[in-house]
């Protein structure tokens, strides 16, 4: 069955053309020629704010993980000694 594909029909062709046009507009508007995202003048501020949130979330996760490990786990070599 790998040699077959679905026939889109008139409505399907119209939808495919509309999707491709929207995709082209999106690409021209939001992507650089190398494929990276255009950030504009607010880009550094937005990425800086995202990084702060990300660092806070990572610190919170590490604190929970450390508390869990120290409360519920012990090292094997500590028991052998």
Secondary structure, DSSP 8 states (H G I E B T S, - for coil): -TT-----HHHHHHHHHHHHHHHHHHHHHHB-TTS-B---TTHHHHHHHHHHHHHHHHHHHHHHHHHHHHHH---HHHHH-
